[in-house]
Amino acid sequence: METHSFNFLFKESIYPMAIVDHEMRFLNHSKLWLQDLGIKDSNIIGKTFYDVFPNTPEEIKIIHQHCLRHTVKQSKIQTITQSDGSQKWVDWQIKGWKEESKKLSGLLIVAEDITLKKRKEELLLNIQRVAKIGGWEFDFVANKAYLSDITKEIHELPLDYEMDLEKGLEFYKEGEHRDKITRVVNEAVTHHMPWDIETILITAKGNERWVRSIGECEVVDNKCIRIYGTFQDIDQKKRIELHNQEISERLTIATTDAANIGIWEYNIFNRKVTWDDNLYRIYGVTRDKFEETIDAWEAIIHPDDKIHCHNEIELAIVNNKKCTIEFRIIWPNGELRYIRSEFTISRYQNGVPSRLIGATWDITEAKTAEQNLKELLEVTSEQNDSLMNFAHIVSHNLRSHSSNLSMLTGFLTQEEDENEKSSLVKMLNDASISLNETVTHLSEVVHVKTNSEEKMKKTNLLKAIIAVEKNIRALLNEKEAVCNISVDASINIQAVPAYLDSILLNLFTNSIKYSSPKRKPIIDIKAEVKDDVVLFTFADNGLGINLEKHGKKLFGMYKTFHKNKDSKGIGLFITKNQIEAMNGKIEVESTEDVGTSFKLTFKKTIENEHHKKNEKDREHLYYR
């Protein structure tokens, strides 16, 4: 019964084990012996160990014989080649046994499969060699030091070198680096503090080498008895890092600081942005007030430019190309700034975009200069047009008057008939009046061009409209005209009052003068505040103008488009000059036999900055 129980337990053992006799023949074995050692033959009882393992090294055979003779225990780690050709690491535990009563002897053999363990050790060793990471230890109780082979290689020491703590500290470069390692070791011993530092080591061969030292202590009864850790050669990596840092600092001085350029990076996946110091200055924000997210960046962009920026970035990612965008930002103090940014896309190896890297700079001054130049060119162009107009008047109109007067005076000197002389005198008088009228018109134009800026002042738009309307009320009543005024009473503009009266008077009288005989005149007057200007609309339902035919010469001098006897073609010319002299502009929309709408733009006053429409303050006036 005992033998049966023993055999059962032996077979079901959790270890791969076997018993052999003094001739190395198998007497018994566990199931795991066959399984772990990859033995295909399940009937090995009676066969010798060397029949089952024909490639057993001589060294193992010697151990077998030694254990048989002396009944001692020995162990040996060996690699064996299995039937499928694979390698297996086995830790052989061999123990001799002898039973004197039956004169039996043999071996108890345990074969532990340590293949996985050995592979992990090899992998760790390879990693240490590739990463140049070694281990070290100082035992204060035994007063001994241990350095791994890799640690000795980093120090350029022979592998049999004996190290102690004092010698170990002396390898560090004298000064800052030796002081640093001495300080952290003392803190570890006295206060049990771990460390992780980068310092310069002077090797046994006198070479400088950057190393990373990581250490911690083992404490027993509140006393440090051992310090240990890892030691890594980071010389190449550190020198590249320092070199890149030096180049980066030079580049920063040469580009970003000098040129006021900011560098940024945007991580597409976590939506985080990284800015350098210059970029915070460019955007007018501080680090503590900026959340470093794409949403925080978009919040600074002018509302009208956000969609444009978003679309440009998306397009650049899709097309995989560099991109340059210009947009406006609003500083926390409300100041508007113009920005230009250039960026490129970085991608993973599979082509998926990972981040945007770019540079940004403030172009406000350049934009302002560009706008000033544009305005100057526009003014120059307008002045040139005015000069051309004047040249046309002088060369054509005045010459016509001169020729007419010369001809009439010639006739007068030669004419003897008194009736004819009287007729010529009347014609001469009419010609003189016409010449005087032309000169007066030219004087008005010159007056508008030269005397507007100094007379600009705050003017209430509604009051000016009502004043002009009252002056021509009789004319409106005669035509049974309806005048609808929808202008907020609080709107003030910057204007020359006399010019504004002249402009309004011309618009009113033109609406009456060129009203349609088919319907009663209706005049609609509106105004609204937008940004820093006031948009003024003056519309009627009169005869209208064919703009395709006459649009380019609508505001020309002495240009008429209807057959009214009192049309002189000077009113709109003067009106355009007057409104432009006040830094405004005038546009027109018109359809024949439908009506005309003049759209004027005035500069608003500061009071209109915070203007809010209030129906109670609005006046709606209707006159018939």
KOLPA-578178 format. One record per residue (C-alpha): z, y, x; residue number from 1. Coordinates in steps of 0.001 Angstrom, whole numbers. Layout:
% residues N
REC        pz        py        px     i
REC         Z         Y         X   NUM
...
This chain:
% residues 624
REC        pz        py        px     i
REC         0         0         0     1
REC       901      2348      2854     2
REC     -2344      1571      4670     3
REC     -4365      2224      1516     4
REC     -2635      5568       913     5
REC     -3120      6575      4531     6
REC     -6833      5749      4417     7
REC     -7242      7761      1190     8
REC     -5468     10813      2594     9
REC     -7426     10534      5824    10
REC    -10736     10410      3967    11
REC     -9839     13431      1801    12
REC     -8442     15474      4676    13
REC     -9289     19162      4713    14
REC    -10213     18845      8381    15
REC    -13257     17177      9979    16
REC    -11368     14443     11879    17
REC    -11897     10918     13167    18
REC    -10010      8103     14988    19
REC    -11628      6070     17793    20
REC    -10271      3166     19821    21
REC    -10052      2880     23608    22
REC    -13763      1930     23666    23
REC    -14591      5092     21705    24
REC    -15564      3069     18584    25
REC    -14922      4749     15238    26
REC    -11970      3251     13326    27
REC    -11828      5875     10555    28
REC    -13046      9387      9694    29
REC    -12735     12036      6976    30
REC    -15565     12971      4640    31
REC    -15728     16426      6262    32
REC    -16401     14764      9643    33
REC    -19816     13673      8441    34
REC    -20456     16827      6402    35
REC    -19462     19513      8913    36
REC    -21051     17786     11915    37
REC    -24282     17131     10030    38
REC    -24155     13316     10544    39
REC    -26784     11679      8334    40
REC    -25548      8064      8905    41
REC    -22613      7542      6543    42
REC    -21739      4097      8052    43
REC    -20482      4895     11546    44
REC    -17376      2670     11544    45
REC    -17608       360     14573    46
REC    -20224      2531     16301    47
REC    -19305      4396     19465    48
REC    -18849      8127     19645    49
REC    -21720      8325     22101    50
REC    -24040      6420     19762    51
REC    -23409      9062     17087    52
REC    -23507     11943     19581    53
REC    -25987     10818     22245    54
REC    -26113     14268     23890    55
REC    -22394     14454     24606    56
REC    -21923     16411     27881    57
REC    -20302     14697     30820    58
REC    -17514     17266     30711    59
REC    -16476     16074     27228    60
REC    -16615     12420     28316    61
REC    -14215     13182     31189    62
REC    -11790     14801     28712    63
REC    -12018     11725     26504    64
REC    -11069      9415     29386    65
REC     -8280     11678     30566    66
REC     -6688     11784     27091    67
REC     -7023      8003     26727    68
REC     -5165      7370     29968    69
REC     -2427      9967     29569    70
REC     -2177     10311     25778    71
REC     -2299     14077     26080    72
REC     -3991     16789     24001    73
REC     -6916     18867     25236    74
REC     -9473     21148     23619    75
REC    -12977     22197     24442    76
REC    -15549     24449     22760    77
REC    -19075     23071     22854    78
REC    -22462     23704     21276    79
REC    -24190     20677     19795    80
REC    -27757     20305     18648    81
REC    -28086     18784     15188    82
REC    -30838     16488     13966    83
REC    -32711     19451     12418    84
REC    -32685     21250     15771    85
REC    -30125     23894     14806    86
REC    -27213     24839     17085    87
REC    -23608     24411     15998    88
REC    -20440     25593     17782    89
REC    -17608     23014     17697    90
REC    -14021     23386     18847    91
REC    -13007     19819     19890    92
REC     -9257     19089     19586    93
REC     -8658     15718     21338    94
REC     -5294     13846     21335    95
REC     -4652     10431     22919    96
REC     -2589      7844     21002    97
REC     -1117      4420     21803    98
REC       642      1749     19747    99
REC      2645      -416     22188   100
REC      3518     -3212     19722   101
REC      -115     -4011     19016   102
REC     -1346     -2847     22386   103
REC     -3750      -481     20672   104
REC     -4855      2909     21964   105
REC     -7503      5508     21216   106
REC     -8143      9135     20354   107
REC     -7547     11392     17348   108
REC    -10395     13923     17337   109
REC    -10557     17061     15193   110
REC    -13909     18899     15266   111
REC    -13639     22446     13854   112
REC    -16954     24166     13075   113
REC    -16584     27667     14592   114
REC    -20285     28577     14480   115
REC    -19754     31538     12132   116
REC    -16840     32807     14184   117
REC    -18823     32576     17448   118
REC    -21803     34342     15919   119
REC    -19571     37184     14779   120
REC    -18084     37403     18253   121
REC    -21548     37474     19815   122
REC    -22698     40085     17335   123
REC    -19648     42236     18046   124
REC    -20189     41852     21786   125
REC    -23864     42824     21438   126
REC    -22921     45831     19330   127
REC    -20368     46877     21919   128
REC    -22928     46568     24705   129
REC    -25634     48469     22812   130
REC    -23191     51173     21694   131
REC    -21415     51040     25063   132
REC    -18037     50561     23411   133
REC    -15228     48833     25294   134
REC    -11566     48153     24624   135
REC     -8416     49001     26566   136
REC     -4669     48500     26374   137
REC     -1521     49665     28205   138
REC      1604     47537     27711   139
REC      4706     49590     28569   140
REC      7040     46585     28290   141
REC      5112     44434     30789   142
REC      3833     47501     32636   143
REC       341     46082     32601   144
REC     -3063     47413     31687   145
REC     -6091     45644     30284   146
REC     -9660     46963     30333   147
REC    -12602     45123     28798   148
REC    -15668     44485     30951   149
REC    -17621     47247     29177   150
REC    -14793     49737     29759   151
REC    -14859     48861     33472   152
REC    -18653     49248     33502   153
REC    -18320     52742     31993   154
REC    -15851     53611     34806   155
REC    -18278     51984     37294   156
REC    -15450     49705     38438   157
REC    -15654     46117     39708   158
REC    -14724     43571     37031   159
REC    -11638     42436     39007   160
REC    -10196     45952     39250   161
REC     -6492     46264     38325   162
REC     -5718     49421     36303   163
REC     -2494     51223     35452   164
REC     -1819     54275     33252   165
REC     -1551     56776     36092   166
REC     -4802     55619     37681   167
REC     -6483     55692     34261   168
REC     -5606     59367     33692   169
REC     -6838     60344     37161   170
REC    -10385     59273     36248   171
REC    -10685     62239     33859   172
REC    -12213     65449     35208   173
REC     -9546     67718     36599   174
REC     -8684     70738     34479   175
REC     -9451     71003     30773   176
REC    -10451     67353     30290   177
REC     -7570     65747     32204   178
REC     -5122     68095     30482   179
REC     -6523     67051     27094   180
REC     -6166     63265     27650   181
REC     -2702     63707     29196   182
REC     -1575     65748     26196   183
REC     -2778     63260     23549   184
REC     -1284     60275     25419   185
REC      2089     62050     25642   186
REC      1934     62881     21911   187
REC      1166     59230     21144   188
REC      4103     57976     23224   189
REC      6641     60538     21998   190
REC      5470     61257     18440   191
REC      3337     58147     17745   192
REC       234     60261     17084   193
REC     -3253     58652     17236   194
REC     -6167     60455     18923   195
REC     -9952     60668     18919   196
REC    -11338     62969     21628   197
REC    -14487     63593     23683   198
REC    -13961     64355     27379   199
REC    -15637     64154     30777   200
REC    -14850     61221     33042   201
REC    -15456     61056     36808   202
REC    -16477     57448     37552   203
REC    -15492     55437     40611   204
REC    -18880     56368     42070   205
REC    -18305     60090     41469   206
REC    -20617     60496     38468   207
REC    -19711     62793     35567   208
REC    -19888     61017     32240   209
REC    -19045     62112     28696   210
REC    -16829     59532     26942   211
REC    -15163     59158     23586   212
REC    -11596     57854     23668   213
REC     -9865     56578     20527   214
REC     -6269     55435     20753   215
REC     -3163     54632     18780   216
REC       267     53185     19501   217
REC      2308     50136     18549   218
REC      5857     51079     17627   219
REC      8942     48822     17608   220
REC     12363     50242     16705   221
REC     10852     53737     16723   222
REC      9700     53260     20320   223
REC      6115     53062     21530   224
REC      5706     49765     23387   225
REC      1911     49707     23642   226
REC     -1095     52010     23365   227
REC     -4553     50611     22755   228
REC     -7961     51615     21523   229
REC    -11697     51862     22210   230
REC    -13703     53595     24897   231
REC    -17336     54652     24400   232
REC    -20006     56018     26728   233
REC    -21528     58995     24834   234
REC    -22997     60757     27862   235
REC    -26660     60739     26833   236
REC    -25923     61629     23214   237
REC    -23511     64409     24205   238
REC    -25856     65987     26746   239
REC    -28683     66015     24201   240
REC    -26299     67533     21643   241
REC    -25173     70266     24068   242
REC    -28777     70952     25093   243
REC    -29872     71263     21454   244
REC    -26883     73490     20743   245
REC    -27875     75790     23600   246
REC    -31483     75934     22369   247
REC    -30248     76547     18819   248
REC    -28057     79416     19962   249
REC    -30939     80978     21883   250
REC    -33246     80521     18913   251
REC    -30660     82077     16624   252
REC    -30387     85135     18856   253
REC    -34154     85396     19313   254
REC    -35131     84889     15679   255
REC    -32478     84995     13020   256
REC    -30159     87665     14389   257
REC    -32852     89880     15886   258
REC    -35362     89460     13057   259
REC    -32747     89121     10293   260
REC    -34105     85712      9294   261
REC    -31929     83237      7409   262
REC    -32295     79451      7744   263
REC    -31602     77115      4801   264
REC    -31791     73497      3720   265
REC    -31877     71977       221   266
REC    -30936     68330      -445   267
REC    -33081     67210     -3366   268
REC    -30813     64345     -4432   269
REC    -27399     66030     -4559   270
REC    -28883     69522     -5280   271
REC    -26805     71046     -2482   272
REC    -28016     73976      -366   273
REC    -26871     74849      3144   274
REC    -27200     78428      4451   275
REC    -26635     80011      7829   276
REC    -24652     83255      8192   277
REC    -27763     85451      8072   278
REC    -28819     84095      4698   279
REC    -25487     85071      3150   280
REC    -26108     88631      4398   281
REC    -29668     88628      3043   282
REC    -28503     87504      -425   283
REC    -25548     89904      -382   284
REC    -22930     87199     -1077   285
REC    -20008     85714       863   286
REC    -19312     82028      1563   287
REC    -16211     81975      -633   288
REC    -18184     83348     -3611   289
REC    -21168     80954     -3285   290
REC    -21013     77352     -4593   291
REC    -23817     76055     -2301   292
REC    -25814     74537     -5172   293
REC    -29388     75123     -6308   294
REC    -28042     76517     -9587   295
REC    -25976     79124     -7716   296
REC    -29118     80155     -5802   297
REC    -31177     80447     -8984   298
REC    -28483     82656    -10525   299
REC    -29208     85302     -7853   300
REC    -32966     85358     -8530   301
REC    -34385     88006    -10848   302
REC    -34804     86450    -14338   303
REC    -38530     87254    -14400   304
REC    -39118     85359    -11113   305
REC    -37144     82140    -11733   306
REC    -39983     80181    -13382   307
REC    -42397     81267    -10646   308
REC    -40023     80025     -7900   309
REC    -39390     76729     -9690   310
REC    -43109     76076    -10197   311
REC    -43983     76892     -6573   312
REC    -41319     74482     -5262   313
REC    -42453     71689     -7592   314
REC    -46091     72253     -6600   315
REC    -45240     72143     -2889   316
REC    -43375     68831     -3298   317
REC    -46229     67236     -5271   318
REC    -48935     68439     -2838   319
REC    -46784     67782       268   320
REC    -47593     71096      1888   321
REC    -45829     74107      3337   322
REC    -45155     76875       880   323
REC    -44587     80643       985   324
REC    -43114     82441     -2015   325
REC    -42084     86013     -2694   326
REC    -39520     86885     -5325   327
REC    -36836     89386     -6247   328
REC    -33082     88909     -6142   329
REC    -30229     90931     -7602   330
REC    -27227     91631     -5386   331
REC    -23740     91528     -6929   332
REC    -23758     95355     -6930   333
REC    -26956     95337     -9030   334
REC    -29310     96337     -6218   335
REC    -32806     94841     -6406   336
REC    -34153     93259     -3186   337
REC    -37513     91653     -2332   338
REC    -37445     88284      -551   339
REC    -40022     86108      1199   340
REC    -39297     82441      1939   341
REC    -41314     79784      3771   342
REC    -40380     76107      3687   343
REC    -41575     72584      4390   344
REC    -40706     69193      2841   345
REC    -38957     66368      4698   346
REC    -39508     62853      3355   347
REC    -38097     59364      3804   348
REC    -40262     56647      5396   349
REC    -41310     55467      1911   350
REC    -42700     58934      1166   351
REC    -39967     60031     -1227   352
REC    -39063     63720      -648   353
REC    -35516     64110       646   354
REC    -34998     67801      1439   355
REC    -36565     71229      1849   356
REC    -36082     73157      5097   357
REC    -37026     76815      5292   358
REC    -36590     80358      6532   359
REC    -36019     83483      4442   360
REC    -36138     87192      5193   361
REC    -35720     90468      3318   362
REC    -39019     92341      2800   363
REC    -37612     95140       642   364
REC    -38476     97874      3148   365
REC    -41998     96523      3583   366
REC    -42445     96277      -189   367
REC    -41144     99810      -673   368
REC    -43495    101117      2008   369
REC    -46368     99172       421   370
REC    -45565    100603     -3009   371
REC    -45294    104124     -1609   372
REC    -48643    103701       112   373
REC    -50179    102366     -3087   374
REC    -48844    105308     -5067   375
REC    -50080    107683     -2384   376
REC    -53539    106135     -2541   377
REC    -53493    106380     -6333   378
REC    -52471    110030     -6146   379
REC    -55113    110647     -3492   380
REC    -57714    108924     -5639   381
REC    -56683    110950     -8689   382
REC    -56731    114170     -6697   383
REC    -60131    113239     -5352   384
REC    -61342    112667     -8903   385
REC    -59927    116059     -9870   386
REC    -61708    117680     -6943   387
REC    -64921    115977     -7987   388
REC    -64366    117314    -11506   389
REC    -63797    120789    -10133   390
REC    -66863    120457     -7940   391
REC    -68834    119438    -11008   392
REC    -67529    122446    -12988   393
REC    -68239    124869    -10169   394
REC    -71665    123464     -9344   395
REC    -72813    122979    -12913   396
REC    -70917    125095    -15428   397
REC    -70396    128207    -13324   398
REC    -73911    128012    -11921   399
REC    -75222    127759    -15487   400
REC    -73210    130828    -16446   401
REC    -74430    132653    -13322   402
REC    -78062    131800    -13970   403
REC    -77748    132822    -17616   404
REC    -76106    136145    -16730   405
REC    -78687    136823    -14013   406
REC    -81542    136123    -16362   407
REC    -80085    138285    -19162   408
REC    -79453    141244    -16835   409
REC    -83019    140916    -15535   410
REC    -84396    141027    -19056   411
REC    -82158    143965    -19889   412
REC    -83405    146073    -16960   413
REC    -87033    145436    -17879   414
REC    -86732    145751    -21653   415
REC    -87660    149132    -23190   416
REC    -87281    148266    -26837   417
REC    -83875    149414    -28093   418
REC    -83521    146613    -30643   419
REC    -84282    144000    -27999   420
REC    -81882    145715    -25604   421
REC    -79153    145576    -28275   422
REC    -79823    141870    -28783   423
REC    -79724    141235    -25001   424
REC    -76429    143118    -24697   425
REC    -74916    140939    -27424   426
REC    -76164    137811    -25641   427
REC    -74783    139133    -22366   428
REC    -71409    139741    -24023   429
REC    -71353    136153    -25433   430
REC    -72213    134763    -21987   431
REC    -69380    136790    -20446   432
REC    -66894    135457    -23006   433
REC    -68050    131867    -22315   434
REC    -67633    132428    -18555   435
REC    -64134    133820    -19072   436
REC    -63231    130778    -21212   437
REC    -64390    128418    -18450   438
REC    -62387    130283    -15800   439
REC    -59312    130184    -18085   440
REC    -59620    126404    -18458   441
REC    -59880    125984    -14695   442
REC    -56771    128130    -14250   443
REC    -54849    125936    -16709   444
REC    -55779    122812    -14748   445
REC    -54711    124375    -11432   446
REC    -51483    125562    -13066   447
REC    -50691    122017    -14268   448
REC    -51289    120537    -10812   449
REC    -49170    123026     -8900   450
REC    -46232    123976    -11133   451
REC    -44999    120794    -12831   452
REC    -42315    119307    -10556   453
REC    -40114    122371    -10368   454
REC    -39937    122691    -14193   455
REC    -39074    119048    -15052   456
REC    -35847    118764    -17043   457
REC    -34078    116694    -19672   458
REC    -35895    117057    -23001   459
REC    -35086    115492    -26361   460
REC    -38244    113745    -27551   461
REC    -37527    113797    -31298   462
REC    -36706    117523    -31329   463
REC    -39931    118303    -29461   464
REC    -41990    116286    -31984   465
REC    -40353    117952    -34999   466
REC    -40853    121438    -33501   467
REC    -44599    120903    -33031   468
REC    -44922    119291    -36455   469
REC    -43335    122346    -38084   470
REC    -45756    124670    -36270   471
REC    -48778    122918    -37778   472
REC    -47245    121995    -41131   473
REC    -49749    124194    -42994   474
REC    -52631    122315    -41336   475
REC    -51025    118964    -42240   476
REC    -50477    120071    -45826   477
REC    -54062    121297    -46096   478
REC    -55338    117842    -45149   479
REC    -52592    116128    -47231   480
REC    -51616    114242    -44065   481
REC    -48665    111801    -43951   482
REC    -46627    111951    -40758   483
REC    -44264    108987    -40079   484
REC    -41869    109646    -37194   485
REC    -39715    106719    -36005   486
REC    -37979    107941    -32876   487
REC    -34314    107467    -31955   488
REC    -32535    110802    -31859   489
REC    -30756    109908    -28594   490
REC    -33914    109377    -26501   491
REC    -34268    111996    -23761   492
REC    -37121    112172    -21253   493
REC    -37827    114053    -18036   494
REC    -40538    116575    -18926   495
REC    -41844    120093    -18581   496
REC    -41128    121401    -22126   497
REC    -44290    123531    -22257   498
REC    -46449    120561    -21199   499
REC    -44786    118271    -23729   500
REC    -45439    120842    -26502   501
REC    -49065    121126    -25368   502
REC    -49518    117334    -25308   503
REC    -47998    116838    -28769   504
REC    -49944    119776    -30222   505
REC    -53227    118379    -28868   506
REC    -52477    114909    -30279   507
REC    -51549    116340    -33699   508
REC    -54565    118661    -33951   509
REC    -56988    115948    -32741   510
REC    -55707    113604    -35470   511
REC    -56387    116290    -38086   512
REC    -59618    117532    -36519   513
REC    -61119    114033    -36263   514
REC    -59648    112587    -39471   515
REC    -61856    110400    -41648   516
REC    -63347    111986    -44794   517
REC    -62929    108594    -46485   518
REC    -59107    108621    -46539   519
REC    -56055    110788    -46247   520
REC    -54783    111163    -42677   521
REC    -51774    109004    -41702   522
REC    -50015    109621    -38391   523
REC    -47472    107057    -37021   524
REC    -45223    108158    -34154   525
REC    -42879    105669    -32405   526
REC    -40856    105458    -29198   527
REC    -38813    102782    -27422   528
REC    -36834    102553    -24190   529
REC    -37915     99864    -21691   530
REC    -36366     99605    -18231   531
REC    -36583    103096    -16678   532
REC    -39310    104521    -18962   533
REC    -39859    105604    -22558   534
REC    -42932    104177    -24281   535
REC    -44352    106696    -26796   536
REC    -47052    105739    -29335   537
REC    -49107    108265    -31361   538
REC    -51489    106529    -33799   539
REC    -53769    107745    -36598   540
REC    -56304    106330    -39059   541
REC    -59092    108775    -38213   542
REC    -62720    108448    -37078   543
REC    -61912    106451    -33937   544
REC    -63914    106321    -30692   545
REC    -66370    103776    -29296   546
REC    -64484    102977    -26075   547
REC    -67195    100635    -24767   548
REC    -69561    103587    -24798   549
REC    -67257    106507    -24020   550
REC    -64098    104901    -22519   551
REC    -64750    105873    -18879   552
REC    -65353    109541    -19688   553
REC    -62756    109888    -22448   554
REC    -60478    112131    -20378   555
REC    -63271    114016    -18622   556
REC    -63643    117760    -18797   557
REC    -65979    119059    -21502   558
REC    -66569    115559    -22837   559
REC    -66983    115416    -26645   560
REC    -67665    112348    -28796   561
REC    -68015    113812    -32289   562
REC    -70203    116551    -33731   563
REC    -67393    118935    -34760   564
REC    -68404    122539    -34156   565
REC    -65032    123433    -32579   566
REC    -65020    120487    -30129   567
REC    -64872    121754    -26546   568
REC    -63886    118569    -24609   569
REC    -61014    120218    -22773   570
REC    -57932    119035    -24745   571
REC    -57630    115413    -23536   572
REC    -58532    116464    -19992   573
REC    -55627    118935    -19954   574
REC    -53335    116412    -21696   575
REC    -53990    113724    -19055   576
REC    -53375    116178    -16223   577
REC    -50170    117416    -17818   578
REC    -48654    113950    -18408   579
REC    -49604    112731    -14915   580
REC    -48088    115861    -13431   581
REC    -44809    114696    -15041   582
REC    -45143    111237    -13368   583
REC    -46236    109657    -16645   584
REC    -49433    108019    -17826   585
REC    -51620    107875    -20928   586
REC    -53669    104997    -22353   587
REC    -55777    104717    -25479   588
REC    -56824    102044    -27956   589
REC    -59418    102910    -30579   590
REC    -61790    101367    -33094   591
REC    -64517    103325    -34817   592
REC    -63735    104146    -38478   593
REC    -60280    102516    -38107   594
REC    -58305    104925    -35963   595
REC    -56956    105741    -32518   596
REC    -53647    104938    -30797   597
REC    -52511    106887    -27730   598
REC    -49785    105221    -25625   599
REC    -47853    107558    -23360   600
REC    -45248    106638    -20747   601
REC    -42475    109104    -19806   602
REC    -39664    108846    -17269   603
REC    -36368    108488    -19086   604
REC    -33170    110322    -18214   605
REC    -29964    108605    -16997   606
REC    -28377    108864    -20442   607
REC    -31011    106448    -21762   608
REC    -29883    103800    -19200   609
REC    -27172    102597    -21563   610
REC    -29087    103427    -24728   611
REC    -28620    101133    -27706   612
REC    -30583    101438    -30867   613
REC    -28568    102457    -33861   614
REC    -30247    102665    -37215   615
REC    -27793    105324    -38382   616
REC    -28928    107678    -35600   617
REC    -32640    107085    -36205   618
REC    -34544    109647    -38230   619
REC    -37533    108614    -40329   620
REC    -39459    111721    -41455   621
REC    -42375    111704    -43835   622
REC    -44465    114826    -44427   623
REC    -47348    115301    -46819   624
